[in-house]
Amino acid sequence: MHALRTTSTALAALALSACSLASIGSDAQASTAENTAVVTNIPRGEQPAKCPSEGAALQVLGSGGPIAEADRAGTSYLLWIDGEARLLIDAGPGSILRFAQAGGKVATLDAILLTHLHGDHAGGLAGILNTGGFEGPGLPLLVYGPDGAERFPGTSEFLDRLLSKDGGAFAYLGGYDDGSENKRELLVTDIVADQGVGAPAGLDVSNDYSVIAYPVNHAAAPALGFAVEVGEASFVITGDQSAQSERFASELTGSKPTILFAHHVINGQAGQPRGLHRTPEEIGELAGAVEPARVVLTHNMKRSLDDLENGLAAIAKSYSGPVSVAEDLDCYAL
């Protein structure tokens, strides 16, 4: 079987440099979609009519969680630079629709980053690659994601199982294996995601921006968070992580990113799966240490939005800056 090509996992450890603060705009109030939450006032970041054609912006393609709720797609983000989609982070179910609505093209992507291989973060990847197959060949497309563990293949094995010409689930897309059949070749790197072994890894993606991957704790699932710096601005995506992600917090303490995108999956009430995710209070503690100019809550679930007032109060114990709740296709200029 012709396996997908895998690049070296020996990536240099880097430290995130301090970035200048940039205001994204004042908060606006908006009503929730029916069945999304019982609260009537959700803090929202001021939104442009569309992502700006100049400069950098991060668009939240999918703001939802692992359960099909209301009209939120699975988690996905798209980095725009001067009107071109350059970096796709996660591809949850429904992200292909949001990718199309946003005007994204696989042909312009430098790389795809995967925080982890749960279905709500990687389940839409085959669809996005499928549409990319109609855009023609080009330079190799980089893919970075976690290495494997019990019941979790590494990213290279995951894509091999998905796309290999020799027995892959979608073998007809096997041109991504080697750049044949009018498709871009995928160059896949597995990043060590064990906090005890792995270190922050600088990814060789583009000269226009820098990316650092950080191992985080998401129970049994190997998982990563990402920090991206574009000029004097930056953003951090927590990915799915518990408060046991001590190294992530310590490495980013005082880094002052423009925006911290925090995954907002559980509330602070009893019975929540705390070994998988940060509570709102723990999100606030992380934000208080990292000191972003703004926090954006995404990967939202109804159970969190139903208790949003208490969640915001819990975040405010440690973080006094603005907090917004993302919806699909929200765009944040950097």
TIFI-776623 format. One record per atom (N, C-alpha, C, O): residue in one letter; z, y, x. Coordinates in steps of 0.001 Angstrom, whole numbers, plus 500000, padded with zeros to 6 digits. Atoms other than C-alpha are relative to their C-alpha. Layout:
AZYX/...
END
This chain:
M500000498796500864/M500000500000500000/M500000501232500884/M500763501324501846/H500058498760499216/H499083503410501333/H501111500913499520/H501000501510498450/A498840499200500423/A502415505241501198/A499727501474500195/A498936501862501055/L500097498559499832/L502698508971500765/L500520500389501371/L501527499848501828/R499627499579498672/R502921510705504121/R501324500748499945/R501514501611499089/T498675499391499965/T506484511739505005/T500203500704501324/T500013500103502382/T499756499263498774/T507315514455507512/T501404499745500491/T502185499096499796/S498703500253499367/S510357514431509799/S501120500629499202/S500970501709498632/T498820499444500677/T513784514924508291/T500885500791500940/T501902501345500523/A499169499262499030/A515122516508511458/A499648501465499940/A498772501929500670/L500261498580500197/L515182520122510341/L501151500800500576/L502308500386500500/A498967499188499341/A517050522855512139/A500958500584498982/A500538501049497922/A498985499379500862/A520309524037510577/A499971501501500228/A499956501986501360/L500045498540499930/L520226527713509763/L501128500574499174/L501680499896498307/A499024499277500826/A522671530253508374/A499276501061499221/A498386501721499759/L500628498991500839/L521681532511505476/L500462501374500427/L501663501640500484/S499627498649499586/S521571536115506620/S500401500831498795/S499975500571497670/A499578499107501078/A523228538853504596/A498806500782499506/A497993501253500301/C501157499340500593/C520767540436502194/C500458501243499255/C501584501302498759/S499640498765500692/S520719543890500682/S500081499753498512/S499391498887497973/L499839500139501435/L521812544274497098/L498891500731499284/L498432501788499719/A501028499349500803/A519251545076494473/A500348499807498544/A500647498691498119/S499685500074501427/S519881545845490846/S498790499514499233/S497666499947499487/I501088500534500798/I517813543938488355/I499821500794498706/I498791500650498047/G500127499234501234/G518458546317485451/G501219499795499128/G502008498877499352/S498837500079500869/S520989546870482738/S499868498846499030/S498764498407498704/D500003501114500947/D522011544111480360/D499550500488498626/D499861501606498214/A500384499719501382/A520445544026476910/A500572498894499132/A500787497781499612/Q499451500986500922/Q521812542218473868/Q498857499373499221/Q497908500057498840/A501026500694500772/A519738539579472078/A500667498909499179/A501663498322499601/S499482501070500842/S520363537150469228/S499526498667500534/S498448498584501123/T500390501321499546/T520283533453470020/T499025499378499016/T498976499740497840/A500863500775500885/A517664531101468669/A500880499112499135/A501974498717499537/E499235500840500915/E518810529062465685/E500328498671500659/E499473498086501324/N499505501260499462/N520845525992466709/N500275500036501497/N500645499011502069/T499723499953498569/T521228527217470286/T501479500222500260/T502051499572501135/A498580499717499786/A524764528631470014/A500550500705498784/A499799501282497998/V499379499339501132/V527246529953467507/V500300501455500304/V500536502236499383/V499753498599499682/V527790533192469396/V498787500824499601/V497661500325499591/T501097499141500447/T525714536132468223/T499561500994501057/T498471501556500945/N500363499045498955/N525714538317471339/N500063499312501360/N501140498987501860/I500090500636498689/I524534536785474584/I499504501045500990/I498481501683500744/P500461499012499019/P524280539006477668/P498673499567500621/P498530498437501088/R501339500327499520/R520653539163478764/R499589500997501063/R499910502182500968/G500569499097499022/G518966540589481819/G498806500720499412/G498011500120498689/E501145499239500483/E516494543349481050/E498715499354500490/E498595499032501673/Q501204500753499667/Q513036541755480971/Q498746500862499962/Q498561501652499036/P501300499324500068/P509608543142481883/P499090499267499024/P499389498145498617/A500957500654500888/A506636542381479643/A499453498731500641/A499191497745499952/K500397501190499261/K505521539949482329/K500462500176501442/K500853501272501845/C499582499892498609/C506355539156485934/C499134501035500714/C497932501107500459/P500759498938499340/P505317542053488196/P498882499442500869/P499016498362501445/S501142500423499193/S501954541812489966/S500161500383501464/S499380499952502313/E499713499630498621/E503418543377493107/E501455499675500319/E502328499754499455/G498652500360499593/G506462542327495085/G500343498586499591/G499470497820499182/A499536501359500258/A508547539203494529/A500852499951498741/A501558500906498417/A499193500224501197/A510133537808491370/A500213498513499825/A499353497710500188/L499756501393500348/L511727534557490294/L499995499877498485/L500721500587497790/Q500105500236501436/Q510797533297486845/Q500684498687499649/Q500468497667500304/V499359501205500518/V512946530815484942/V499031499365499014/V498911499830497880/L500930500655500919/L510359528475483449/L500755499240498917/L500458499371497730/G499205500766500950/G512895526150481841/G501472500271500211/G501973500145501328/S498585499617499904/S516488527178481080/S500928498990499357/S502118499259499190/G499213500975500728/G517671524024479343/G500625498934500873/G500447498919502091/G499288501064499312/G519753520993480252/G499435498637499674/G498265498526499308/P500492501362500138/P519511517216479914/P499804499513498569/P499254498432498355/I500166500384501404/I519594517129476094/I498962500918499360/I498934502116499642/A500989499191500707/A516717518300473892/A500715500877498979/A501171500388497946/E499284499067500864/E518245521406472297/E499158501246499794/E498731501888500753/A500731498781500360/A516436524208470458/A498664500050500739/A497935499059500774/D501336499832499432/D513441525583472359/D500034500195501510/D499164500871502059/R499901499869498553/R514547525339475990/R499342498815500706/R499637497658500404/A500576501049499165/A512426523405478467/A501000499570501058/A501998500249501301/G499157500469498907/G513988521355481253/G499918500942501185/G498976501725501312/T499827499033498919/T515077523178484383/T498780500102500904/T498236499093501355/S501121499734499096/S512316524778486446/S499960501485500311/S500289502319499467/Y500102498609499543/Y511764527978488446/Y498668500182500722/Y498105499232501267/L501256499694499327/L508685529705489834/L500146501325500744/L500453502355500143/L499971498788499185/L508637532204492708/L498617500619500036/L497638499974500412/W501244499225499966/W505947534870492376/W500058500989501158/W501085501630501382/I500139498972498979/I504773537008495283/I498643500664499811/I497601500021499937/D501225499215500211/D502216539748494579/D499056499329499006/D497845499261499219/G500795500526501095/G501061538058491401/G499538498567500157/G498800498070499306/E500370501392499808/E500640534546492820/E501233499106499943/E502274499435500512/A498925500983500027/A502826531531492042/A500016499272501334/A499026498648501716/R499967500528498642/R504012530353495454/R500958498819500184/R500730497972501048/L498986501023499783/L507034528084495068/L500524499517498655/L501030500309497861/L499462500610501210/L507974525687492257/L501279499257500363/L501285498421501267/I498721500662499763/I511612524590492151/I500385499235498743/I500659499832497703/D499743500916501104/D512274521599489891/D498875500061498958/D498159501054498833/A501051500098501020/A509979520469487101/A500514499104498889/A500106497949498763/G499427500764501099/G511971519358484083/G499015499817498862/G497948500431498865/P500878500211501150/P510449518122480812/P499660501320499307/P500534502159499088/G500454498767500639/G508401520845479146/G499576501076500970/G499024502096500555/S500334498954499031/S507889522765482375/S498500500219500112/S498071501312500481/I501449499803499928/I504128522168482249/I499546501058498997/I498663501861499296/L500349498987501004/L503925524240479059/L500416501381500485/L499630502325500405/R499535498703499513/R506031527049480533/R499194500443501231/R498919501631501397/F500831499706498832/F504021526835483786/F498676500609499551/F498196501579500137/A501257499469500529/A500859527399481768/A500201501362499347/A499401502276499554/Q499734498716500654/Q502395530185479672/Q500237501100501020/Q499871502253500790/A499735499015498953/A503508531921482864/A498745500362500787/A498714501379501481/G501215499761499242/G499995531682484298/G500004499377501382/G499229499781502248/G499914500638498697/G500961529428487200/G498799499130500306/G498150498607499400/K501062500869499516/K498403527538489275/K500539499150501148/K501146499673502083/V499590500872498904/V499131524526491446/V499257500376501275/V499784500210502375/A500835499667498839/A496344525734493740/A500630501061500895/A500347501094502092/T499407498929499194/T498419528737494888/T501377499640500548/T501941500403501332/L498655500375499557/L501695526853495483/L499995499630501478/L499107498922501951/D499754500453498637/D502938526519499044/D500762498679499988/D500498497791500799/A499108501156499976/A505539523922498131/A500651499796498643/A500677500690497797/I499165500367501139/I507549522144495457/I501338499547500557/I501385498703501453/L498651500402499609/L511328521845495882/L500656499283498831/L500551499729497689/L499282500742501035/L513373519286493954/L501480499970500355/L501858499507501431/T498564500015499734/T517130519740493658/T500537498575499985/T501376498217500811/H499613501403500057/H517572516094492645/H499071499291499029/H498230499918498385/L500982500790500741/L515821513276490833/L500518499486498665/L500176498375498257/H499710500252501404/H517447513299487407/H498789500404499165/H498028501295499543/G501184499771500815/G514884513264484615/G499844501417499510/G498721501885499327/D500099498641500519/D515754516752483383/D499628501003501087/D499500502195500808/H500416499121498912/H514789518163486801/H498667499581500619/H497961500406501197/A501239500496499392/A511876515968487905/A499083499309499002/A497998498862499373/G500774500753500987/G510598514428484662/G498662500600499625/G497813499905499068/G501275499369500337/G507774516948484246/G499053500141501170/G497985500740501038/L500805499784498800/L506403516756487774/L498616499374499898/L497630499985500310/A501304500664500099/A503632514262487031/A499018500824499172/A497832500888499495/G500882499180500824/G502260516538484310/G499460501206500744/G498289501558500606/I500449498836499232/I502139519548486620/I498999499581501067/I498013500282501296/L500971500487499027/L500406517507489318/L498699499592499309/L497615499749499873/N501200500369500753/N498015516218486679/N499111501215499755/N497899501161499964/T500808498801500233/T496932519729485753/T499460500557501309/T498367501122501340/G500486499554498699/G496666520575489444/G498776499243500463/G497975499764501239/G501155500793499630/G494135517790489804/G498688500558499497/G497624500154499967/F501206499361500522/F491671519913487827/F499663501295500738/F498652501936500451/E500185498720499298/E491999522866490215/E499299499850501338/E498984500850501983/G500740500217498766/G490309521272493214/G500888499815501205/G502100500015501129/P499242500264498774/P491353520440496765/P500448501290500665/P500094502385500228/G499517498842499246/G493050522749499223/G500862499512501136/G500829498335501495/L499089500375498937/L495593522792501988/L501054499035499465/L501313499024498261/P498946500900500470/P498318520114501846/P501106500755499263/P501430501893499601/L498914499443500799/L501071520784499314/L501304499365500461/L501464498146500391/L498724500500499499/L504576520466500742/L500940499672498847/L500983500389497847/V498976500373500977/V507280518693498757/V501280499680500767/V501269498886501708/Y498692500245499394/Y510970518755499718/Y500973499583498908/Y501003500171497827/G498981500441500936/G513754516875497987/G501003499127500715/G500878498902501919/P498925500766499357/P516836514733498624/P499561498611500423/P498572498071499927/D500211501392499627/D516946511387500347/D500624499097498947/D501119499585497931/G499606500937501035/G517947508245498485/G501439499528500098/G502140499789501075/A498692500641500081/A521111506427497457/A499867498878498977/A498786498664498429/E500060501078500980/E522004503515495195/E499509500520498649/E500065501475498107/R500628499665501280/R519858503749492031/R499204501298500052/R498715501759499021/F500807498794499844/F518116506850493416/F499073499827501199/F499547499763502333/P500909500023498857/P514966506578495531/P500009501356500701/P500347502371500092/G500231498719499353/G514377509231498141/G498760500645499411/G497990499992498706/T501117499266500593/T511826511883497243/T498649499385500378/T497762499291499530/S501268500602499594/S509036510250499277/S499747498690499255/S498625498430498820/E500155501252500742/E509677506856497641/E499742500275498525/E498933499595497895/F500206499613501400/F509899508512494218/F498535500350499744/F497945499887498768/L501392499604500193/L506462510067494638/L499041498855500277/L497980498773499658/D500826501173499750/D505034506870496083/D499971499103498764/D498912498625498358/R499933500807501226/R506243504945493029/R499202500653498873/R498629499966498027/L500664499263501068/L504752507636490831/L498483500029500175/L497742499845499210/L501394499616499786/L501377508280492456/L499173499062500865/L497956499232500941/S500752500825499067/S500398505546494903/S498788499358499339/S498861498877498209/K501208500658500507/K496870504248494456/K500225498503499818/K499559497868499000/D499733501425500029/D498291500765495000/D501277499733499204/D502330499456499779/G498895500380500863/G500570500202492017/G500895501116499530/G501925500847498911/G499198498904500509/G501918503664491305/G499913500096498489/G498925499668497891/A500007499865501461/A502858504456487711/A498803500810499517/A498238500526498461/F501185499198500308/F500090507080487699/F499019499872501159/F498686500854501822/A500870500274498853/A497781505445490237/A498708500805499952/A498095501052500990/Y501231499210500096/Y494840507452488897/Y500149501371500656/Y499150502040500919/L499747498755499271/L496487510494490550/L500183499750501496/L500663500625502217/G499755500390498624/G496536508673493887/G499302500844501038/G499592500706502227/G500622499097499042/G494309511290495482/G500994500930500663/G500734501451501748/Y498948499192499368/Y497507513243496125/Y500583499286501220/Y501226499909502065/D499493500789498881/D498368510437498545/D499373500420501321/D500051500502502345/D500719499748498747/D495726511372501084/D499031501176499937/D498240501379500858/G500890498845500110/G493927514480499825/G498601499651499554/G497686500459499718/S501316500402500497/S491020512555498324/S499878500324498513/S500803500871497912/E500220499873501448/E489552512671494814/E500259501415499494/E500778501608498395/N499929498591500402/N489517516470494712/N501429500504499804/N501667501425499024/K498597499608500139/K493296516758495089/K500578500424501346/K500047500072502400/R499287499596498793/R495671518338497597/R500896498861500478/R501556498209499669/E499114501003499457/E497478515960499895/E501445500483499924/E501740501636500239/L498575499683500025/L501242515874499376/L500630499591501320/L500497498445501747/L499222500289498804/L503335516111502538/L501473500085499615/L501988501166499332/V498675500112500611/V506797514948501533/V501076499866501070/V500929499094502018/T498853500072499093/T510094515493503353/T501257499667499215/T501596500351498249/D498693500342500557/D513349513763502430/D501079500725500813/D501105500647502041/I498921499253499343/I516384515932503204/I501318499272499776/I501634498882498652/V498708500674500115/V519755514349503924/V500911500825499097/V501209501984499385/A499243499266501014/A521864515286500902/A501481499656499995/A502224500190499172/D498586500347499895/D525204513738501877/D500718501130500737/D500398501422501889/Q499289498881499386/Q527612516627502562/Q500674499623501315/Q500798500448502220/G499307500424498807/G529412514573505163/G499080499757501180/G499530499713502325/V500975500302498954/V526225513870507114/V498960501106500126/V498627501538501229/G501064499007499996/G523618516416506109/G500514501393500298/G501682501705500067/A499678498611499680/A523575520023507238/A498988500901499310/A497918500434498919/P501004499077500534/P521875523134505855/P498716499894500823/P498758499882502054/A501269500256499319/A518198522697506678/A498995501092499682/A498702501349498514/G501058499021500193/G515613525405507184/G498678499299499771/G498310498413500543/L501247500665500368/L512317524417505538/L498808500831500463/L498768502042500247/D501188499331499477/D508987525276507147/D498965500088498885/D498072499247498784/V500828499880501194/V507256526521503995/V498975501115500123/V497787500882499897/S500894498844500009/S505770530007504465/S500527501069500938/S501732501164501171/N499594498843499210/N505800533034506731/N500422501169499120/N500980502145499621/D499692498905500915/D506272535217503633/D501422499941499453/D501922500930498917/Y498627500147500475/Y509714533873502739/Y500632498823500729/Y499932497975501283/S499289501100499347/S512368531552504117/S500798499222498970/S501254499774497969/V499276500881500916/V514052528597502432/V501003499178500799/V500673498617501843/I498989500881499425/I517292526831503301/I500495499064498898/I500844499502497802/A499486501014500918/A518323523582501596/A501419499637500404/A501717499467501586/Y498591500322499758/Y522027522781501240/Y500385498731499239/Y500153498652498032/P499459501142500732/P523534519380500421/P501117500447499058/P501964501255499439/V498942499701500963/V525713519606497291/V500476498704499360/V499809497674499455/N499435501168500657/N527907517198495345/N499610499978498527/N499930500895497771/H500341500218501406/H526481515896492075/H500280498534499666/H499422497807499164/A499551501382500193/A528447512646491850/A499075499057500758/A498842499254501950/A500783501028499299/A526206509651492637/A498607500462500391/A497971499838501240/A501377499564499767/A522954511620492666/A499904500858501259/A500563501895501323/P500243499102498868/P521828512993496056/P499385501296499488/P498419501265498726/A500413498738500603/A521352516689495356/A500058501133501011/A500783501076502004/L500135498852499122/L520482520008496957/L500112501294499207/L499776501339498024/G500146498627500470/G520918523717496349/G499078500714500970/G498864500240502085/F500957499289499152/F518490526281497754/F500326501488500065/F500752502090499080/A499942498552499803/A518667529790499185/A498649500446500526/A498130499885501491/V501325499506499638/V515428531739499436/V500094501491500295/V500647502250499499/E499992498598499602/E514997535049501259/E498569500516500049/E497709499937500713/V501325499378500044/V511999537285500552/V500173501455500420/V500680502266499645/G499771498652499514/G511990540422502660/G501487500287500055/G502252499528500650/E498588499616500007/E515303542198502083/E500752499461498787/E501946499718498635/A499373500576501186/A515998540344498828/A500170498498500180/A499565497893501064/S499808501442499926/S517192536807498230/S500559499494498679/S501085500259497870/F499360500627501152/F518262534373495560/F500509498631500424/F500003498013501360/V499397501305499772/V520391531249495491/V499950499222498701/V500301499746497644/I499990500906501149/I519914528312493118/I501020498910500297/I500875498160501262/T498938500961499733/T523026526177492847/T499514498569499841/T500047497664500484/G500283501359500422/G521246523161491415/G501188499476499214/G502125500217498915/D498861500624500668/D523527520731489629/D501021499646501068/D500740498832501948/Q498974500284499004/Q526742520688491628/Q501382500130499405/Q501611500920498488/S498595499900500389/S530459520122491184/S500719500927500964/S500147501377501957/A499193499147499126/A533238522181492722/A500345499308501311/A500931499928502198/Q499810500702498736/Q533418519510495434/Q498929500366501032/Q498928499833502142/S501043499544499071/S530404521231497036/S500572501074500918/S500107502214500930/E499272499024499186/E532717522899499534/E499117500616501087/E499204501815501354/R500797499466498904/R530195523238502337/R498999501023499503/R498758502027500173/F500918499032500601/F527687524992500074/F500702501340499836/F500157502380500206/A499254498765500223/A530343527544499133/A500361500677501314/A500223501893501446/S499561499382498744/S531601528061502669/S498829500562500794/S498957501620501410/E501166499525499254/E528127528411504208/E499447501302499411/E498915502141500138/L500578498831500675/L527123531042501634/L501017501108499724/L500653502154499187/T498977498974500232/T530405532968501478/T499597501318500672/T499268501356501858/G500314498670499487/G529724536690501871/G498538500253500275/G498208501262500899/S501430499819499712/S525928536244501992/S499342501060499123/S498277501571499469/K500437498907500864/K525453538735499123/K498521499895499578/K497748500819499830/P501379500085500487/P522199537444497582/P499757500955498839/P500696501423498195/T500364499146501132/T520340539529495038/T500419499359498685/T500965500027497807/I499658500722501236/I520841536859492350/I500508498610500349/I499960497937501222/L499534501381499965/L522865533667492048/L499647499356498668/L500180499743497627/F500358500760501203/F521261531284489541/F500923498787499937/F500788497849500722/A498963501026500099/A524167529076488430/A499727499099498801/A499452499579497702/H500260500949501081/H523713525924486371/H501231499879499120/H502328499555499576/H498948499729500981/H525770526350483215/H500017498850498993/H499502498975497882/V500151501247500758/V526230522841481853/V501233499658499179/V501113499115498081/I498770500360500698/I529883522452480854/I500839501242499759/I500705502249500454/N499034498925500230/N532564524676479376/N501323499614500655/N501407498587501329/G498731500273499344/G536158524813480498/G500944499125499210/G502093498931499606/Q499129500792500857/Q537495522609477727/Q500195498592500555/Q499438498143501415/A499717501368499576/A538989519148478209/A498866499074499583/A498178499323498594/G500997501002500352/G536674516159478198/G498627500242500584/G497705499469500325/Q501294499709499396/Q533849517742480167/Q499843499210501313/Q500835498938501990/P500222500815498790/P532232515769483050/P500095500835501274/P499073501176501869/R499801499057498908/R533743517877485838/R499590499452501368/R499402500228502304/G500454500540498733/G532740515492488604/G498532500245500269/G498052499982501371/L501434499748499871/L529114516491488003/L499669501472500146/L498743501824500876/H500373498598500109/H529151520238487355/H501209500918500181/H502356500498500029/R498961498976499946/R531118523436487917/R500312500504498593/R499407500704497783/T499598499311501219/T533108524831485008/T499672501484500154/T499403501937501267/P500195498555499850/P532603528531484214/P500979500639500981/P500589501505501763/E499033499433499058/E535812529323486107/E499591499691501439/E499741500532502326/E500441500379498656/E534446527429489117/E498702500708500394/E498482500985501573/I501174499162499730/I531120529268488810/I500455501381500447/I499912501949501395/G499468498692499634/G533119532498488926/G500586500000501396/G500400500953502152/E499431500091498652/E534990531329492022/E498905499965501054/E499029500596502104/L501130500041499067/L531691530515493732/L499370501383500123/L499100501850501229/A500609498664499976/A530220533887492744/A500897500998500719/A500411501857501454/G499086499092499310/G533338535681493941/G499935499850501506/G500114500822502240/A500108500231498558/A532911534087497352/A498643500423500549/A498560501021501622/V501369499721499529/V529125534478497633/V499654501482499851/V498895502019500657/E500183498570500249/E529140538053496220/E498553500388499675/E498003501275500329/P501352499584500385/P525720538227494532/P500037501315499232/P501072501697498687/A500094498793500819/A524521541442492906/A499994499663498520/A500399500480497693/R500036500448501399/R524021539457489686/R500108498494499955/R499640497798500856/V499993501432500299/V524764536013488275/V499146499770498766/V499272500483497770/V500800500418501156/V522245534373485956/V500382498565499673/V500254497675500514/L499640501338500455/L523455531376483952/L498765499331499406/L498144499855498481/T501149500732500507/T520727528816483393/T500342498512499984/T501493498141500218/H499717501416500246/H520362525055482857/H501079499929498920/H502051499181499032/N498988499825501042/N522254525961479687/N500005498837499020/N498963498280498679/M499841500977501073/M523614523474477194/M500739500643498840/M501490501603499015/K499389499441501202/K524738524135473652/K501523500024500116/K502167500975499676/R498537500047499905/R528294523069474453/R500538501153500845/R501655501617500615/S499569498858499193/S528488525825477070/S499796501302499255/S500662502177499277/L500289498768500734/L526850528493474928/L500910500159498790/L501232501280498395/D499077499924501134/D529100527608471992/D501347500614500401/D502040501209499576/D498719499492499496/D532082528578474170/D499769501132500997/D500556501328501923/L500419499027499001/L530332531433475965/L501026501108500224/L501232501530501361/E499035498907499839/E532964534109475293/E501101499596500967/E501460500357501865/N498960500473499082/N535640532027476989/N499423499746501393/N500092499980502399/G500630500251498714/G533187531041479720/G499813501269500805/G500065501283502010/L500184498725499304/L532380534647480572/L501336500565500481/L501430501147501562/A498671499537499600/A536064535493480634/A500496499208501210/A501157499762502088/A499584500829498869/A536656532579483020/A499263500408501272/A499857500440502349/I500771499545498847/I533863533752485327/I500570501319500520/I500670501531501728/A499518498664499630/A535286537288485291/A501330499983500739/A501714500999501318/K498755500079499239/K538575536075486789/K499754500209501491/K500605500746502200/S500286499932498567/S536863535922490187/S498784500835500347/S498588501195501507/Y501246499272499738/Y533570537801489787/Y499867501139499004/Y499904500917497793/S500012498826500868/S533272541329488426/S498609500580499779/S498465501583499080/G501354499484500146/G529504541812488639/G499365499587498684/G499986498879497891/P500693500329501251/P526923541513485826/P499628498524499913/P499247497905500906/V500355501394500274/V526313538095484260/V499012499971498848/V499264500551497792/S501019500138501039/S523182537253482270/S499800498525499678/S500081497660500506/V500332501363500408/V522165534131480332/V498484499911499880/V497872500670499129/A501460500096499952/A518589533026480993/A499444499284498773/A500086498413498186/E500825500719500956/E516009531982478451/E498691499645500689/E498355500204501733/D501272500402499422/D512692530291479125/D499080501202500193/D498974502064499320/L500984499001499596/L510132532538480869/L500607501326500390/L499870502276500657/D499389498783499468/D512691535184481833/D499540500203501443/D499388499241502195/C500489499680498660/C511523536970484994/C500916501035500639/C501211502069500040/Y499066499115499292/Y513819538605487555/Y499349500522501265/Y499123499767502212/A500566499379498803/A512301541035490035/A501029499968501105/A502225500096500846/L499086500085498860/L513795540751493498/L499956501260500828/L500663501365501830/
END
